[in-house]
Amino acid sequence: MGSRHDALVNPAGRLPQAAPRVARVRAQDTITWLVALAAGLTLLKLLLYIAAAQPFGGAEQALCEWDCQWYRHTIQNGYDPEPRLVTEHDFTNWAFFPLFPLLARALKFVTGLSAFWAGTAVSVLCFIGFAAVSLRYRELTRGPVVRQTSWIVLLIVFPFSFYFLAVYSESTYLFVTALLLLAVRTDRPTGAGVATALLTATRPTGVLAIPYLAVERLWHARLAFRPGLDFATRMRILADSAFPLALAPLGIALYMAYLYWLTGDALAFSHIQLAWEREFVNPLKSFYWGVMKADWGALLDPHSPQSQIYGAMFVPIAGITCLWLLWRRLFLETWLLGATVLLALTTGVLSMPRFVLTNPVFLLALGDGVDRISSRTVRISLAAVAVLLQAYVLYLWFLESSALM
């Protein structure tokens, strides 16, 4: 029998609810601390990159390679009204989708930073944002075995994580994809629609989120036809299904409308791919041609064209990762990685290593592997090796290695 004191302390049986509240507060405090850790380590890494770039001409020259130069041009000058003759090709920046350069251009206007540093700042902020959102998403999807501190360390030491601080759209894509994954996981359809719209304005492959959202929302819409529901409830269910789908294509639709106004061609972002000698091919043929090229020697010369077989080898890596995610019933993650690689294959294996290694879903799957390493010594050893590899990859970046384009 409970005492009178117990009744006064817990008159409505509320005391047991304190434990879950305390647990939630502690979990939130842990995430806040981890985000602060990610921010601090990211800024420290950027400073180390800047220092390492000095012998190679300084940060703006050494850190801005390949597509960075196109993004810097777009941030500074906007989109070209017509192609420019560059090395005997009619190149232009229409292929680079607008969300990242728009964010950087806005920051440049507000702060007075140069195009390079504004782009760098946006990449850093989006990377920290990805770290924050991914912590919550992993908490919901990875279960009690999740090692959140190891996840933050992985993001920092990952050998190819220099892309996330570069003037590239990689970090923006990471962040927006994480927002989409979290919105779907927490059943926030409007948030999923907004995230999809942003994703379609980030990269061409962002449109791949639309079919998944369409299937998911149509499956939800079937609930409106259950017997016994009143009219208002049916309309609310249908609205919850239709509104996110109306939002989803807005990013690419607005970009196409802008390109039509600027150039007279709404699909200019696709048509300009021919200047880079990219055209639609059967993805199976693309993979086969890459494997049969057998040009491993190209990796030894940073100034040679990108090795085709090196690019092709990341296709089965992505495939194995998708099977792992499918086995874990992470269907949206499986779709986002598998469909992205398949779509990229339709234009060849060029840049395939970057498409796979910097894909947020691939990183999440890599985190799953790290979570399952029980030995702290092994995790520390792997982190040390990753740091050394990152230093070497950064050196190759300074040399403009085609393997990293």
C-alpha positions in Angstrom: 0.0 0.0 0.0 1.4 3.4 -0.9 2.0 6.0 1.8 0.3 9.4 2.1 3.7 10.9 1.0 3.6 8.9 -2.2 0.2 10.2 -3.0 1.2 13.8 -2.5 4.4 13.4 -4.6 2.6 11.5 -7.4 -1.2 12.3 -7.0 -2.0 11.5 -10.6 0.5 8.7 -11.3 2.8 11.1 -13.1 6.1 10.3 -11.4 6.9 7.3 -13.8 6.7 9.8 -16.7 9.8 11.6 -15.4 12.2 8.9 -16.4 11.4 9.1 -20.2 11.6 12.9 -20.0 15.0 12.8 -18.3 16.1 10.3 -20.9 15.0 12.6 -23.8 16.7 15.6 -22.2 19.9 13.6 -21.8 19.7 12.3 -25.4 19.2 15.9 -26.6 22.2 17.1 -24.6 24.3 14.3 -26.1 23.3 15.3 -29.7 24.0 19.0 -28.9 27.5 18.1 -27.6 28.1 15.9 -30.7 27.1 18.6 -33.1 29.4 21.0 -31.2 32.2 18.4 -31.6 31.5 18.1 -35.3 31.5 21.8 -35.8 34.8 22.2 -33.9 36.5 19.4 -35.7 35.2 20.6 -39.1 36.6 24.1 -38.6 39.9 22.7 -37.4 40.1 20.5 -40.5 39.4 23.5 -42.7 42.3 25.4 -41.1 44.6 22.4 -41.7 43.5 22.3 -45.3 44.2 26.0 -45.7 47.7 25.6 -44.2 48.4 22.5 -46.4 47.4 24.5 -49.5 50.0 27.3 -49.0 52.8 25.5 -50.8 50.5 24.9 -53.8 49.5 28.5 -54.4 47.2 29.2 -51.4 43.7 28.1 -50.5 41.7 29.7 -53.4 44.0 28.2 -56.0 44.9 24.8 -54.5 41.4 23.9 -53.0 39.4 25.1 -56.0 39.8 22.3 -58.6 37.6 20.8 -61.2 33.9 21.7 -60.7 34.8 24.1 -58.0 35.8 26.6 -60.7 32.4 26.3 -62.3 30.6 26.9 -59.0 32.8 29.8 -58.2 32.1 31.3 -61.6 28.3 30.8 -61.0 28.4 32.3 -57.5 30.3 35.3 -58.9 28.5 35.9 -62.2 25.3 33.9 -62.2 24.3 31.7 -65.1 25.7 32.3 -68.6 23.2 33.4 -71.2 25.1 31.3 -73.9 27.9 28.8 -74.0 31.5 29.9 -73.8 34.3 28.5 -75.9 36.7 26.7 -73.5 39.4 24.4 -74.9 37.5 24.0 -78.2 34.2 23.0 -76.5 31.1 25.1 -75.9 30.9 24.7 -72.2 28.6 26.6 -69.8 27.4 26.3 -66.3 23.8 25.3 -66.9 24.6 21.7 -65.8 25.3 22.9 -62.2 22.0 23.1 -60.4 21.1 26.3 -58.5 20.5 25.7 -54.8 24.2 25.6 -53.7 25.3 28.6 -55.8 22.2 30.6 -54.8 22.9 30.0 -51.1 26.6 31.0 -51.6 25.6 34.0 -53.7 23.2 35.2 -51.0 25.9 34.8 -48.3 28.4 36.6 -50.5 25.9 39.5 -50.8 25.3 39.7 -47.1 28.9 39.3 -45.9 31.0 40.6 -48.7 33.0 37.4 -48.9 34.6 36.3 -52.1 32.7 33.7 -54.2 35.2 31.1 -53.1 34.9 31.7 -49.4 31.1 32.2 -49.5 30.9 28.8 -51.2 33.2 27.3 -48.6 31.2 28.7 -45.8 27.9 27.2 -47.2 29.6 23.8 -47.6 30.9 23.9 -44.0 27.5 25.0 -42.6 25.6 22.3 -44.6 28.1 19.7 -43.5 27.6 20.6 -39.9 23.8 20.6 -40.6 24.1 17.1 -42.0 26.0 15.9 -39.0 23.2 17.2 -36.7 20.3 15.8 -38.7 22.0 12.4 -39.3 22.5 12.0 -35.6 18.8 12.1 -35.1 18.1 9.9 -38.1 20.6 7.3 -37.0 19.1 7.3 -33.5 15.7 6.4 -35.1 16.9 3.9 -37.6 20.0 2.2 -36.3 18.7 1.0 -32.9 20.6 0.7 -29.6 23.9 -0.4 -31.1 24.5 3.0 -32.7 27.8 4.6 -31.8 27.2 8.4 -32.3 30.7 9.6 -31.4 32.2 7.1 -33.8 29.9 8.4 -36.5 31.1 12.0 -36.0 34.7 10.8 -36.1 34.0 8.9 -39.3 32.6 12.0 -41.0 35.7 13.9 -40.1 38.4 11.3 -41.0 36.7 9.8 -44.0 39.4 10.0 -46.7 37.1 11.7 -49.3 35.5 14.1 -46.8 37.5 17.0 -48.3 34.7 17.2 -50.9 32.3 18.3 -48.1 34.4 21.4 -47.4 35.1 22.2 -51.0 33.1 24.7 -53.2 31.0 21.7 -54.4 27.3 20.9 -54.0 28.3 17.7 -52.0 27.5 19.1 -48.6 24.3 20.7 -49.7 23.2 17.4 -51.1 24.1 15.6 -47.9 22.1 18.0 -45.8 19.0 18.1 -47.9 19.0 14.3 -48.3 19.2 13.9 -44.6 16.3 16.2 -44.1 14.3 14.1 -46.6 15.2 10.9 -44.8 14.3 12.3 -41.4 11.0 13.7 -42.7 9.9 10.4 -44.2 11.0 8.5 -41.1 9.1 10.8 -38.7 6.0 10.8 -41.0 6.1 14.5 -41.9 4.8 14.6 -45.5 4.9 18.3 -46.0 8.5 18.4 -44.8 9.3 15.5 -47.2 7.8 17.5 -50.0 9.8 20.6 -49.2 13.0 18.5 -48.9 12.4 16.8 -52.2 11.8 20.2 -53.9 15.2 21.4 -52.5 16.8 18.2 -53.6 15.6 18.6 -57.2 17.2 22.1 -57.1 20.5 20.7 -55.8 21.4 18.0 -58.4 19.7 16.3 -61.4 19.6 13.1 -59.4 17.4 14.8 -56.9 14.4 14.1 -59.1 14.8 10.4 -58.1 13.2 11.2 -54.7 10.0 12.1 -56.5 9.0 8.6 -57.6 9.5 7.2 -54.0 7.5 10.1 -52.5 4.7 9.6 -55.1 4.4 5.9 -54.3 4.5 6.5 -50.6 1.8 9.3 -50.8 -0.4 7.3 -53.1 -0.3 4.4 -50.7 -1.3 6.8 -47.9 -4.2 8.2 -50.1 -5.8 4.7 -50.2 -6.8 5.3 -46.5 -9.3 8.0 -47.6 -11.4 5.2 -49.2 -11.9 3.2 -46.1 -15.5 2.7 -45.1 -17.0 4.8 -42.3 -14.9 7.9 -42.7 -16.6 11.3 -42.8 -16.1 13.7 -45.7 -13.7 16.0 -43.8 -11.4 13.2 -42.8 -11.3 11.9 -46.4 -10.4 15.3 -47.7 -7.7 15.7 -45.0 -6.1 12.4 -46.0 -6.2 13.3 -49.7 -4.7 16.7 -49.0 -1.9 15.1 -47.0 -1.2 13.0 -50.0 -1.5 15.6 -52.8 0.2 18.6 -51.2 3.7 17.1 -50.8 3.5 15.8 -54.4 2.7 19.3 -55.6 5.7 20.6 -53.7 8.2 17.9 -54.8 9.1 19.0 -58.3 9.1 22.8 -57.6 12.9 23.0 -57.5 13.7 21.6 -60.9 10.5 23.2 -62.4 11.6 26.7 -61.3 15.1 26.0 -62.6 13.7 24.9 -66.0 11.5 28.0 -66.2 14.5 30.2 -65.5 16.6 28.4 -68.1 13.8 28.8 -70.6 13.7 32.5 -69.9 17.5 32.8 -70.1 18.2 30.5 -73.1 15.0 29.5 -74.7 15.7 25.9 -73.7 14.1 24.5 -70.5 16.3 21.4 -70.7 19.5 23.3 -71.3 21.0 21.7 -68.2 20.7 18.3 -69.9 21.6 19.3 -73.5 24.8 21.0 -72.4 26.1 17.6 -71.2 27.1 16.9 -74.7 29.9 19.4 -74.4 31.4 17.1 -71.7 30.9 14.2 -74.1 28.2 12.8 -72.0 25.2 11.2 -73.7 22.7 8.5 -72.9 24.0 5.0 -73.1 22.7 1.6 -71.8 24.0 1.5 -68.2 25.0 -2.2 -68.5 27.1 -1.3 -71.6 28.6 1.6 -69.7 29.7 -0.7 -66.9 31.0 -3.3 -69.3 33.0 -0.8 -71.3 34.5 0.6 -68.1 35.6 -2.9 -66.8 37.0 -3.9 -70.2 39.1 -0.8 -70.4 41.5 -2.2 -67.8 43.3 1.1 -67.5 44.6 0.9 -64.0 47.8 2.6 -65.1 45.9 5.8 -65.4 45.8 6.0 -61.6 49.5 6.4 -61.5 49.5 9.6 -63.5 47.3 12.4 -61.9 47.2 14.2 -65.2 46.0 11.4 -67.3 42.2 10.9 -68.1 40.3 9.3 -65.3 40.7 5.5 -65.1 37.5 3.9 -66.5 37.9 0.6 -64.6 38.5 2.6 -61.4 35.2 4.3 -61.9 33.4 1.0 -62.8 34.6 -0.8 -59.7 32.4 1.5 -57.6 29.2 0.1 -59.2 29.4 -3.3 -57.5 30.4 -1.5 -54.3 27.2 0.5 -54.5 25.3 -2.7 -55.4 26.5 -4.6 -52.3 25.7 -1.5 -50.2 22.1 -1.5 -51.6 21.6 -5.2 -50.8 22.7 -4.5 -47.2 20.3 -1.6 -46.9 17.5 -3.6 -48.5 18.1 -6.5 -46.1 17.6 -4.0 -43.3 14.4 -2.8 -44.9 15.7 0.8 -45.3 13.9 1.2 -48.6 14.3 4.9 -49.2 18.0 4.7 -48.6 18.3 1.7 -51.0 16.4 3.6 -53.7 18.3 6.8 -53.3 21.7 5.1 -53.7 20.8 2.5 -56.2 18.8 4.7 -58.5 21.5 7.5 -58.3 24.2 5.1 -59.4 22.0 3.6 -62.2 21.1 7.1 -63.5 24.8 8.2 -63.4 25.7 5.0 -65.3 23.6 6.2 -68.3 26.3 8.8 -69.0 29.3 6.6 -68.3 31.5 5.8 -65.3 33.2 9.2 -65.2 33.1 10.6 -61.6 31.4 7.4 -60.3 33.8 7.2 -57.3 32.7 10.6 -56.2 29.0 9.9 -56.8 29.2 6.8 -54.6 31.7 7.8 -51.9 30.1 11.1 -51.1 26.5 9.8 -51.2 24.9 10.3 -47.8 23.4 6.8 -48.0 26.8 5.2 -48.6 28.1 7.1 -45.6 25.2 5.9 -43.4 25.9 2.3 -44.5 29.6 2.8 -43.7 28.6 4.0 -40.3 26.7 0.8 -39.8 29.9 -1.1 -40.4 31.8 1.0 -37.8 29.0 0.5 -35.3 29.6 -3.2 -35.4 33.3 -2.9 -34.5 33.3 -3.6 -30.8 37.1 -3.1 -30.3 38.0 0.5 -29.4 41.6 -0.2 -30.5 40.5 -1.3 -33.9 38.3 1.8 -34.3 41.1 4.1 -33.3 43.5 2.3 -35.7 41.1 2.6 -38.6 40.6 6.3 -37.9 44.4 6.8 -37.9 44.7 5.0 -41.3 41.8 7.1 -42.6 43.5 10.3 -41.6 46.7 9.3 -43.5 44.6 8.4 -46.6 42.8 11.7 -46.4 46.1 13.5 -46.4 47.2 11.6 -49.5 43.9 12.2 -51.3 44.1 15.9 -50.5 47.6 16.0 -51.9 46.3 14.4 -55.1 43.6 17.1 -55.2 46.3 19.8 -55.0 47.9 18.0 -58.0 44.6 18.2 -59.9 44.4 14.4 -60.1 41.7 13.3 -62.6 40.8 10.4 -60.3 39.1 12.9 -58.1 37.1 14.9 -60.7 
